[in-house]
């Protein structure tokens, strides 16, 4: 099983991220893979003017670790660079 997750949804809060990581851990325990993305507002969409939520260093470290272990895949690094280049607030 491969499950997609989008990090940095504009209204997500710490509790949301905690629940996301709990679900990711369950999926990994079941030998599933995680396909990670980072929210990018698309022109013309209802969320075009929304900003990516702050992505903590702790979350980025978890994403990187799972990526290095080949458990997490996806274009998250490309998305992160796009966000960073467009001056979104990332911590």
VEXDO-43473 format. One record per residue: residue number from 1; residue in three letters; z, x, y of N, C-alpha, C in turn. Coordinates in steps of 0.05 Angstrom, whole numbers, plus 5000, padded with zeros to 4 digits. Layout:
! VEXDO-43473
ATOM / nr / rest / nw / nu / nv / caw / cau / cav / cw / cu / cv
ATOM / NUM / ALA / Z / X / Y / Z / X / Y / Z / X / Y
...
END
This chain:
! VEXDO-43473
ATOM / nr / rest / nw / nu / nv / caw / cau / cav / cw / cu / cv
ATOM / 1 / UNK / 5000 / 5017 / 4977 / 5000 / 5000 / 5000 / 5000 / 5018 / 5025
ATOM / 2 / UNK / 4984 / 5010 / 5044 / 4983 / 5024 / 5070 / 4989 / 5003 / 5092
ATOM / 3 / UNK / 5009 / 5008 / 5108 / 5017 / 4989 / 5129 / 5014 / 5002 / 5156
ATOM / 4 / UNK / 5001 / 4987 / 5175 / 4997 / 4996 / 5202 / 5021 / 4989 / 5220
ATOM / 5 / UNK / 5028 / 5009 / 5236 / 5049 / 5005 / 5256 / 5039 / 5015 / 5283
ATOM / 6 / UNK / 5045 / 5000 / 5304 / 5039 / 5009 / 5331 / 5065 / 5015 / 5345
ATOM / 7 / UNK / 5067 / 5040 / 5354 / 5091 / 5048 / 5369 / 5085 / 5046 / 5398
ATOM / 8 / UNK / 5106 / 5040 / 5414 / 5103 / 5039 / 5443 / 5093 / 5012 / 5454
ATOM / 9 / UNK / 5097 / 4990 / 5438 / 5090 / 4964 / 5449 / 5106 / 4960 / 5475
ATOM / 10 / UNK / 5094 / 4949 / 5496 / 5107 / 4949 / 5522 / 5135 / 4938 / 5523
ATOM / 11 / UNK / 5142 / 4918 / 5508 / 5169 / 4906 / 5510 / 5188 / 4915 / 5489
ATOM / 12 / UNK / 5180 / 4935 / 5472 / 5198 / 4943 / 5451 / 5223 / 4957 / 5462
ATOM / 13 / UNK / 5245 / 4953 / 5448 / 5270 / 4964 / 5456 / 5282 / 4980 / 5433
ATOM / 14 / UNK / 5304 / 4993 / 5437 / 5316 / 5010 / 5417 / 5321 / 4995 / 5391
ATOM / 15 / UNK / 5331 / 4970 / 5392 / 5335 / 4954 / 5368 / 5309 / 4949 / 5353
ATOM / 16 / UNK / 5288 / 4945 / 5367 / 5262 / 4941 / 5354 / 5253 / 4966 / 5339
ATOM / 17 / UNK / 5257 / 4988 / 5352 / 5250 / 5014 / 5339 / 5267 / 5019 / 5314
ATOM / 18 / UNK / 5293 / 5013 / 5316 / 5310 / 5016 / 5293 / 5301 / 4999 / 5269
ATOM / 19 / UNK / 5294 / 4974 / 5275 / 5284 / 4956 / 5254 / 5257 / 4966 / 5243
ATOM / 20 / UNK / 5240 / 4976 / 5260 / 5215 / 4988 / 5251 / 5220 / 5010 / 5231
ATOM / 21 / UNK / 5238 / 5029 / 5238 / 5243 / 5052 / 5220 / 5256 / 5043 / 5194
ATOM / 22 / UNK / 5272 / 5022 / 5195 / 5284 / 5012 / 5169 / 5262 / 5001 / 5151
ATOM / 23 / UNK / 5243 / 4987 / 5163 / 5221 / 4976 / 5147 / 5203 / 4999 / 5137
ATOM / 24 / UNK / 5198 / 5019 / 5154 / 5182 / 5042 / 5145 / 5195 / 5056 / 5122
ATOM / 25 / UNK / 5222 / 5059 / 5123 / 5236 / 5072 / 5101 / 5233 / 5056 / 5075
ATOM / 26 / UNK / 5234 / 5029 / 5077 / 5231 / 5013 / 5053 / 5203 / 5016 / 5041
ATOM / 27 / UNK / 5183 / 5017 / 5059 / 5155 / 5020 / 5049 / 5152 / 5047 / 5036
ATOM / 28 / UNK / 5163 / 5068 / 5048 / 5161 / 5095 / 5036 / 5175 / 5096 / 5009
ATOM / 29 / UNK / 5199 / 5083 / 5007 / 5213 / 5082 / 4982 / 5196 / 5068 / 4960
ATOM / 30 / UNK / 5178 / 5050 / 4968 / 5161 / 5037 / 4949 / 5135 / 5052 / 4945
ATOM / 31 / UNK / 5134 / 5077 / 4955 / 5111 / 5095 / 4952 / 5087 / 5086 / 4969
ATOM / 32 / UNK / 5093 / 5071 / 4990 / 5072 / 5063 / 5009 / 5066 / 5084 / 5029
ATOM / 33 / UNK / 5044 / 5081 / 5044 / 5036 / 5099 / 5065 / 5038 / 5084 / 5092
ATOM / 34 / UNK / 5042 / 5099 / 5113 / 5044 / 5088 / 5140 / 5019 / 5097 / 5156
ATOM / 35 / UNK / 5006 / 5078 / 5168 / 4983 / 5084 / 5186 / 4994 / 5080 / 5214
ATOM / 36 / UNK / 4998 / 5101 / 5229 / 5011 / 5099 / 5255 / 4991 / 5100 / 5278
ATOM / 37 / UNK / 4997 / 5084 / 5298 / 4982 / 5082 / 5323 / 5002 / 5082 / 5346
ATOM / 38 / UNK / 4992 / 5089 / 5369 / 5008 / 5086 / 5393 / 4994 / 5067 / 5411
ATOM / 39 / UNK / 5009 / 5048 / 5423 / 4997 / 5027 / 5440 / 4981 / 5039 / 5462
ATOM / 40 / UNK / 4956 / 5030 / 5465 / 4939 / 5037 / 5487 / 4928 / 5011 / 5499
ATOM / 41 / UNK / 4933 / 5006 / 5524 / 4923 / 4981 / 5536 / 4892 / 4982 / 5538
ATOM / 42 / UNK / 4879 / 4961 / 5528 / 4850 / 4961 / 5528 / 4840 / 4945 / 5552
ATOM / 43 / UNK / 4821 / 4956 / 5567 / 4810 / 4942 / 5590 / 4799 / 4914 / 5581
ATOM / 44 / UNK / 4804 / 4894 / 5598 / 4794 / 4868 / 5592 / 4812 / 4851 / 5573
ATOM / 45 / UNK / 4831 / 4864 / 5561 / 4849 / 4850 / 5543 / 4872 / 4838 / 5559
ATOM / 46 / UNK / 4887 / 4818 / 5547 / 4910 / 4807 / 5562 / 4931 / 4828 / 5568
ATOM / 47 / UNK / 4931 / 4850 / 5554 / 4952 / 4871 / 5558 / 4940 / 4895 / 5573
ATOM / 48 / UNK / 4918 / 4891 / 5586 / 4904 / 4913 / 5600 / 4921 / 4927 / 5621
ATOM / 49 / UNK / 4939 / 4913 / 5634 / 4956 / 4924 / 5655 / 4984 / 4931 / 5645
ATOM / 50 / UNK / 4988 / 4930 / 5619 / 5015 / 4937 / 5608 / 5017 / 4967 / 5604
ATOM / 51 / UNK / 5040 / 4977 / 5607 / 5045 / 5006 / 5602 / 5058 / 5010 / 5575
ATOM / 52 / UNK / 5051 / 5032 / 5562 / 5062 / 5039 / 5537 / 5092 / 5043 / 5540
ATOM / 53 / UNK / 5108 / 5033 / 5523 / 5137 / 5037 / 5524 / 5144 / 5066 / 5519
ATOM / 54 / UNK / 5166 / 5074 / 5529 / 5175 / 5102 / 5524 / 5178 / 5107 / 5495
ATOM / 55 / UNK / 5167 / 5129 / 5486 / 5170 / 5137 / 5458 / 5189 / 5161 / 5458
ATOM / 56 / UNK / 5211 / 5158 / 5445 / 5232 / 5179 / 5446 / 5224 / 5203 / 5430
ATOM / 57 / UNK / 5236 / 5226 / 5437 / 5231 / 5250 / 5422 / 5239 / 5247 / 5393
ATOM / 58 / UNK / 5261 / 5232 / 5389 / 5270 / 5227 / 5361 / 5248 / 5213 / 5345
ATOM / 59 / UNK / 5236 / 5192 / 5357 / 5215 / 5178 / 5343 / 5191 / 5195 / 5339
ATOM / 60 / UNK / 5183 / 5211 / 5359 / 5161 / 5229 / 5356 / 5166 / 5249 / 5334
ATOM / 61 / UNK / 5190 / 5259 / 5332 / 5197 / 5278 / 5311 / 5195 / 5266 / 5283
ATOM / 62 / UNK / 5204 / 5241 / 5280 / 5201 / 5227 / 5255 / 5172 / 5223 / 5248
ATOM / 63 / UNK / 5156 / 5215 / 5268 / 5127 / 5211 / 5263 / 5114 / 5238 / 5254
ATOM / 64 / UNK / 5121 / 5259 / 5269 / 5109 / 5286 / 5262 / 5118 / 5294 / 5234
ATOM / 65 / UNK / 5143 / 5290 / 5227 / 5153 / 5299 / 5201 / 5139 / 5284 / 5178
ATOM / 66 / UNK / 5137 / 5258 / 5181 / 5123 / 5242 / 5161 / 5093 / 5248 / 5160
ATOM / 67 / UNK / 5082 / 5255 / 5182 / 5054 / 5263 / 5183 / 5050 / 5289 / 5168
ATOM / 68 / UNK / 5068 / 5308 / 5173 / 5066 / 5334 / 5158 / 5070 / 5331 / 5128
ATOM / 69 / UNK / 5085 / 5310 / 5121 / 5090 / 5305 / 5092 / 5068 / 5288 / 5080
ATOM / 70 / UNK / 5048 / 5281 / 5096 / 5024 / 5264 / 5088 / 5032 / 5236 / 5079
ATOM / 71 / UNK / 5055 / 5227 / 5089 / 5064 / 5199 / 5084 / 5054 / 5181 / 5106
ATOM / 72 / UNK / 5052 / 5193 / 5130 / 5043 / 5178 / 5153 / 5016 / 5189 / 5161
ATOM / 73 / UNK / 4997 / 5171 / 5165 / 4970 / 5179 / 5172 / 4962 / 5163 / 5197
ATOM / 74 / UNK / 4938 / 5167 / 5206 / 4928 / 5152 / 5229 / 4921 / 5169 / 5253
ATOM / 75 / UNK / 4912 / 5156 / 5274 / 4904 / 5169 / 5298 / 4925 / 5171 / 5319
ATOM / 76 / UNK / 4950 / 5172 / 5311 / 4972 / 5171 / 5330 / 4971 / 5195 / 5349
ATOM / 77 / UNK / 4963 / 5219 / 5339 / 4962 / 5242 / 5357 / 4940 / 5239 / 5378
ATOM / 78 / UNK / 4917 / 5228 / 5370 / 4896 / 5223 / 5390 / 4905 / 5202 / 5410
ATOM / 79 / UNK / 4918 / 5181 / 5401 / 4928 / 5160 / 5419 / 4949 / 5172 / 5438
ATOM / 80 / UNK / 4967 / 5189 / 5428 / 4987 / 5201 / 5445 / 4975 / 5218 / 5467
ATOM / 81 / UNK / 4954 / 5233 / 5460 / 4940 / 5250 / 5480 / 4927 / 5232 / 5501
ATOM / 82 / UNK / 4915 / 5211 / 5493 / 4902 / 5192 / 5512 / 4923 / 5181 / 5531
ATOM / 83 / UNK / 4945 / 5173 / 5521 / 4966 / 5161 / 5537 / 4977 / 5183 / 5556
ATOM / 84 / UNK / 4982 / 5206 / 5546 / 4993 / 5228 / 5562 / 4973 / 5235 / 5584
ATOM / 85 / UNK / 4948 / 5237 / 5578 / 4928 / 5244 / 5598 / 4925 / 5223 / 5620
ATOM / 86 / UNK / 4932 / 5198 / 5613 / 4930 / 5176 / 5632 / 4956 / 5171 / 5647
ATOM / 87 / UNK / 4974 / 5191 / 5646 / 5000 / 5190 / 5661 / 5018 / 5167 / 5653
ATOM / 88 / UNK / 5018 / 5159 / 5628 / 5038 / 5139 / 5619 / 5064 / 5154 / 5615
ATOM / 89 / UNK / 5086 / 5141 / 5619 / 5112 / 5153 / 5616 / 5119 / 5156 / 5587
ATOM / 90 / UNK / 5120 / 5181 / 5578 / 5127 / 5187 / 5551 / 5150 / 5207 / 5552
ATOM / 91 / UNK / 5171 / 5202 / 5538 / 5194 / 5221 / 5537 / 5198 / 5230 / 5508
END
